[in-house]
Every structure is written in C-alpha cells, then in structure tokens.
Amino acid sequence: MDERLKNLLYIGVGLASTSAKAKQLIEKMNVEGRLTEEEGKRIIDELFQSGKNSADEVKEQVRQYFAETLSELQTPSQKAFNDLEKRVAQLEARLNSKKNEV
C-alpha cells in the first residue's frame, strides 16, 4: 500500500479513537463532579468541531492523493472520456452515412 495512503488511514482511525476516548473522559469527570454539565458540553462541542475540521482536512488530503495518483497514471478525466465517446459516436454516424451512399 502506498505510504501516503497508509498514513492518511492511520490519521482517520486515530481521530475517531481519540474523539471517543476524550468523550468518555469528559463524561467520567462530569460524573465525578470535576466538570459542570455546561463545561462538559462545551468541551465536547469543541472536540467535535475540531474532529470535523480534522476530518475535512483528511478528506481533502485523500482527494488530493487520488487526483495525483490518477494524474500519474495518465487516466483521462470523466469529461475527456465523455468527449471522446461523443466524438466516436459522431464518426460512426458519418461512416455509416458514407456506407449508405456507396
């Protein structure tokens, strides 16, 4: 597996694991009376926002990774493929019309 992809996957798994552990810790502190309910909710909201931002960054990195990989493989874009498909259909139609003229 490509090292960049492996690192991105580890980051995603780490974020999910860290978020769950942090939530458990906050709930435990709340039960023990070290945090008020409002403080706990505020911290959880901040964690979720931070996690969302991190997830968005990972998503963008994955998108960029695949775009670079496709570029390296010199695969055509969907638009280029569709344009070629349309051109082939037009050429086939012209060829068939020429056959009918003969």
N, C-alpha and C positions, 0 to 999 in steps of 0.2 A: 504494500500500500504506500502511496506517495506520502512522504514525511509531513508535508504541509497539511494534507487532508487528515492524517492521523492526529496532528496537533490540534486542529480545529475541532475534531470529535472529542478529544480529551477536554478541551475548554468547555464545550457544551455540557458534557457529563459533569464536570466539576462545578459548573454554575448551578445545575439542578440539585446536586448533592449538597452544596454549601447553603443554598436557599432553604432546603428542608431542615438542615441541622440548625440554622440560625432561628428558624421559626420555632423549633422545639425548645431551644434555649430560652427564647423570649417568653414562651408560654410557661416554662418552668419558673422563671424569675417572677412572672406575674403571680403564679400560684403561691410562691414563697413570700410574696409581699415586697419584693425588691423593686418592682415596677408598678406604676399605676396602670390601669386598663388603657387610659388615653396614651400614655407613653409607649406602651406595647404596640398599640395600633399604629402610632406614628412611626415607630421603628420598622414595623412590618411593611407599612406603605412605602417607606424609603427603600427597604430591601427589595420589594417587588419592582419599584421604579428602576432601581439600579440593575436588577436582574433583567428587566425588559430592555434597558439600554444596552447591556452586555449581549443579550440575545440578538438584538438588532445588529450589533457590530459583528457577531459571529455569522449571522445570516448574510451580511454584506461580504464578509471575507470568503464564505463558501461560494457565493455567487461569483465573486471575482476569480476565485480559484478555478471554477468550472469554465468561465469565459476564457481565461488564459489557456487552460488545457485544450479547449476546443479550437482556439486560435493556433496553438502549437500543432495540433493535428490537421490543421488547414481544412476543417469541415465547413461547408457552406452554411450561411445563416438561413433561417427559415424563409426569409424574403427572397434571397438569391435562389433557393431551391424552387420556390413558387414561381419566380420569374422564368427560370429555365423550363419548368413544367409547362407553363403557358406558351413559351416560345416553341417547344417541341410540338405541342398541340396545333399551333398555327402552321408550322412547317408540314406536319402530317396532313392537315387540311389542304394546303397548297399542293402537296404531292398527289393527293387523291384527286383533286380537281384537274391536274395535268394528266393523270392517267385516264380520266374520263374524256378528255379532249382528244386523245390519241385513238 
